[in-house]
Amino acid sequence: MTGGKLADQQQGGADVAELAAQLVQVGDPRVRADALAAAALAAAAARGAVTLVSANLTASDGDLRVAEAEQLAAAAERSAAYAVRC
């Protein structure tokens, strides 16, 4: 993992997006819009962390930290997209 606050942002984005997608699927319909918004914002935070990892850690081509950040952002985006389809 990249370590520090960026790692927390990446993992948090992926986790929140997944939880929000679950809430959309099985939660109270009255909070569906809130859960969709949470999933979208969490995915955006995870995607933003990819840019920060690339820029602030002076990552080189093929840097595993960037690849890991990308994987977490993609997971968050999949969860947000799933939430929309529910």
CYANA upper distance limits for C-alpha pairs under 8 A (distance plus 0.5 A):
  1 MET  CA      7 ALA  CA      6.95
  1 MET  CA     65 ARG  CA      6.89
  1 MET  CA     68 GLU  CA      7.51
  2 THR  CA      6 LEU  CA      7.50
  2 THR  CA      7 ALA  CA      5.91
  2 THR  CA     53 VAL  CA      8.35
  2 THR  CA     65 ARG  CA      5.86
  2 THR  CA     68 GLU  CA      8.48
  2 THR  CA     69 ALA  CA      8.39
  3 GLY  CA      7 ALA  CA      5.59
  3 GLY  CA      8 ASP  CA      8.15
  4 GLY  CA      8 ASP  CA      6.94
  5 LYS  CA      9 GLN  CA      6.61
  6 LEU  CA     10 GLN  CA      6.61
  6 LEU  CA     49 ALA  CA      6.61
  6 LEU  CA     52 LEU  CA      8.11
  6 LEU  CA     53 VAL  CA      7.56
  7 ALA  CA     11 GLN  CA      6.55
  7 ALA  CA     69 ALA  CA      8.39
  8 ASP  CA     12 GLY  CA      6.18
  9 GLN  CA     13 GLY  CA      6.42
  9 GLN  CA     45 ALA  CA      7.30
  9 GLN  CA     46 ALA  CA      6.83
  9 GLN  CA     49 ALA  CA      7.16
 10 GLN  CA     14 ALA  CA      6.90
 10 GLN  CA     45 ALA  CA      7.68
 10 GLN  CA     46 ALA  CA      5.13
 10 GLN  CA     47 ARG  CA      8.34
 10 GLN  CA     49 ALA  CA      6.50
 10 GLN  CA     50 VAL  CA      8.42
 10 GLN  CA     69 ALA  CA      6.95
 10 GLN  CA     72 LEU  CA      6.69
 10 GLN  CA     73 ALA  CA      7.34
 11 GLN  CA     15 ASP  CA      6.57
 11 GLN  CA     46 ALA  CA      7.97
 11 GLN  CA     72 LEU  CA      7.13
 12 GLY  CA     16 VAL  CA      6.40
 12 GLY  CA     42 ALA  CA      8.02
 12 GLY  CA     46 ALA  CA      8.17
 13 GLY  CA     17 ALA  CA      6.54
 13 GLY  CA     42 ALA  CA      4.82
 13 GLY  CA     43 ALA  CA      6.19
 13 GLY  CA     44 ALA  CA      8.23
 13 GLY  CA     45 ALA  CA      6.31
 13 GLY  CA     46 ALA  CA      5.34
 13 GLY  CA     72 LEU  CA      8.40
 13 GLY  CA     73 ALA  CA      7.97
 13 GLY  CA     76 ALA  CA      6.73
 14 ALA  CA     18 GLU  CA      6.74
 14 ALA  CA     42 ALA  CA      7.31
 14 ALA  CA     43 ALA  CA      7.22
 14 ALA  CA     46 ALA  CA      7.12
 14 ALA  CA     72 LEU  CA      6.35
 14 ALA  CA     73 ALA  CA      7.08
 14 ALA  CA     75 ALA  CA      6.55
 14 ALA  CA     76 ALA  CA      4.71
 14 ALA  CA     77 GLU  CA      8.47
 14 ALA  CA     79 SER  CA      8.36
 15 ASP  CA     19 LEU  CA      6.70
 15 ASP  CA     76 ALA  CA      7.86
 16 VAL  CA     20 ALA  CA      6.43
 16 VAL  CA     38 ALA  CA      7.77
 16 VAL  CA     39 ALA  CA      7.07
 16 VAL  CA     42 ALA  CA      6.48
 16 VAL  CA     76 ALA  CA      8.45
 17 ALA  CA     21 ALA  CA      6.64
 17 ALA  CA     38 ALA  CA      7.27
 17 ALA  CA     39 ALA  CA      4.64
 17 ALA  CA     40 ALA  CA      7.65
 17 ALA  CA     42 ALA  CA      5.89
 17 ALA  CA     43 ALA  CA      6.72
 17 ALA  CA     76 ALA  CA      5.82
 17 ALA  CA     77 GLU  CA      8.09
 17 ALA  CA     79 SER  CA      6.07
 17 ALA  CA     80 ALA  CA      6.26
 18 GLU  CA     22 GLN  CA      6.85
 18 GLU  CA     39 ALA  CA      7.80
 18 GLU  CA     76 ALA  CA      7.20
 18 GLU  CA     79 SER  CA      5.65
 18 GLU  CA     80 ALA  CA      7.84
 19 LEU  CA     23 LEU  CA      6.70
 20 ALA  CA     24 VAL  CA      6.72
 20 ALA  CA     35 ALA  CA      5.44
 20 ALA  CA     36 LEU  CA      7.22
 20 ALA  CA     38 ALA  CA      6.76
 20 ALA  CA     39 ALA  CA      5.84
 20 ALA  CA     80 ALA  CA      8.27
 20 ALA  CA     83 ALA  CA      7.79
 21 ALA  CA     25 GLN  CA      6.81
 21 ALA  CA     35 ALA  CA      7.51
 21 ALA  CA     36 LEU  CA      7.77
 21 ALA  CA     39 ALA  CA      7.10
 21 ALA  CA     79 SER  CA      6.36
 21 ALA  CA     80 ALA  CA      6.81
 21 ALA  CA     82 TYR  CA      7.02
 21 ALA  CA     83 ALA  CA      4.86
 22 GLN  CA     26 VAL  CA      6.67
 22 GLN  CA     27 GLY  CA      7.89
 22 GLN  CA     83 ALA  CA      7.95
 23 LEU  CA     27 GLY  CA      5.00
 23 LEU  CA     28 ASP  CA      8.12
 23 LEU  CA     32 ARG  CA      7.88
 23 LEU  CA     35 ALA  CA      6.93
 24 VAL  CA     28 ASP  CA      8.27
 24 VAL  CA     29 PRO  CA      7.86
 24 VAL  CA     31 VAL  CA      8.26
 24 VAL  CA     32 ARG  CA      5.71
 24 VAL  CA     35 ALA  CA      6.47
 24 VAL  CA     36 LEU  CA      7.46
 24 VAL  CA     83 ALA  CA      6.46
 24 VAL  CA     86 CYS  CA      7.32
 25 GLN  CA     83 ALA  CA      7.57
 25 GLN  CA     86 CYS  CA      6.37
 27 GLY  CA     31 VAL  CA      7.92
 27 GLY  CA     32 ARG  CA      7.94
 28 ASP  CA     32 ARG  CA      7.46
 31 VAL  CA     35 ALA  CA      6.72
 32 ARG  CA     36 LEU  CA      6.63
 33 ALA  CA     37 ALA  CA      6.68
 34 ASP  CA     38 ALA  CA      6.65
 35 ALA  CA     39 ALA  CA      6.64
 36 LEU  CA     40 ALA  CA      6.75
 36 LEU  CA     80 ALA  CA      7.65
 36 LEU  CA     83 ALA  CA      6.87
 36 LEU  CA     84 VAL  CA      7.25
 37 ALA  CA     41 LEU  CA      6.61
 38 ALA  CA     42 ALA  CA      6.46
 39 ALA  CA     43 ALA  CA      6.64
 39 ALA  CA     76 ALA  CA      8.17
 39 ALA  CA     79 SER  CA      7.67
 39 ALA  CA     80 ALA  CA      5.35
 39 ALA  CA     83 ALA  CA      7.86
 40 ALA  CA     44 ALA  CA      6.72
 40 ALA  CA     77 GLU  CA      8.14
 40 ALA  CA     80 ALA  CA      6.12
 41 LEU  CA     45 ALA  CA      6.69
 42 ALA  CA     46 ALA  CA      6.76
 42 ALA  CA     76 ALA  CA      7.42
 43 ALA  CA     47 ARG  CA      6.62
 43 ALA  CA     73 ALA  CA      6.83
 43 ALA  CA     76 ALA  CA      5.25
 43 ALA  CA     77 GLU  CA      5.59
 43 ALA  CA     80 ALA  CA      7.14
 44 ALA  CA     48 GLY  CA      6.49
 44 ALA  CA     77 GLU  CA      8.42
 45 ALA  CA     49 ALA  CA      6.75
 46 ALA  CA     50 VAL  CA      7.29
 46 ALA  CA     69 ALA  CA      8.14
 46 ALA  CA     72 LEU  CA      7.29
 46 ALA  CA     73 ALA  CA      5.21
 46 ALA  CA     76 ALA  CA      7.31
 47 ARG  CA     51 THR  CA      7.56
 47 ARG  CA     70 GLU  CA      7.90
 47 ARG  CA     73 ALA  CA      5.42
 47 ARG  CA     74 ALA  CA      8.27
 48 GLY  CA     52 LEU  CA      6.95
 49 ALA  CA     53 VAL  CA      6.45
 49 ALA  CA     69 ALA  CA      7.48
 49 ALA  CA     73 ALA  CA      8.48
 50 VAL  CA     54 SER  CA      6.66
 50 VAL  CA     66 VAL  CA      6.96
 50 VAL  CA     69 ALA  CA      5.76
 50 VAL  CA     70 GLU  CA      6.45
 50 VAL  CA     73 ALA  CA      7.73
 51 THR  CA     55 ALA  CA      6.63
 52 LEU  CA     56 ASN  CA      6.02
 52 LEU  CA     57 LEU  CA      8.16
 53 VAL  CA     57 LEU  CA      5.97
 53 VAL  CA     58 THR  CA      8.25
 53 VAL  CA     59 ALA  CA      7.78
 53 VAL  CA     65 ARG  CA      7.81
 53 VAL  CA     66 VAL  CA      6.75
 53 VAL  CA     69 ALA  CA      7.87
 54 SER  CA     58 THR  CA      6.70
 54 SER  CA     59 ALA  CA      5.89
 54 SER  CA     66 VAL  CA      6.60
 55 ALA  CA     59 ALA  CA      7.54
 59 ALA  CA     63 ASP  CA      6.31
 59 ALA  CA     65 ARG  CA      8.16
 59 ALA  CA     66 VAL  CA      7.61
 62 GLY  CA     66 VAL  CA      8.13
 62 GLY  CA     67 ALA  CA      7.87
 63 ASP  CA     67 ALA  CA      7.09
 64 LEU  CA     68 GLU  CA      6.50
 65 ARG  CA     69 ALA  CA      6.62
 66 VAL  CA     70 GLU  CA      6.55
 67 ALA  CA     71 GLN  CA      6.72
 68 GLU  CA     72 LEU  CA      6.82
 69 ALA  CA     73 ALA  CA      6.67
 70 GLU  CA     74 ALA  CA      6.55
 71 GLN  CA     75 ALA  CA      6.66
 72 LEU  CA     76 ALA  CA      6.72
 73 ALA  CA     77 GLU  CA      6.63
 74 ALA  CA     78 ARG  CA      6.60
 75 ALA  CA     79 SER  CA      6.75
 76 ALA  CA     80 ALA  CA      6.73
 77 GLU  CA     81 ALA  CA      6.59
 78 ARG  CA     82 TYR  CA      6.53
 79 SER  CA     83 ALA  CA      6.68
 80 ALA  CA     84 VAL  CA      7.00
 81 ALA  CA     85 ARG  CA      6.99
 82 TYR  CA     86 CYS  CA      6.90
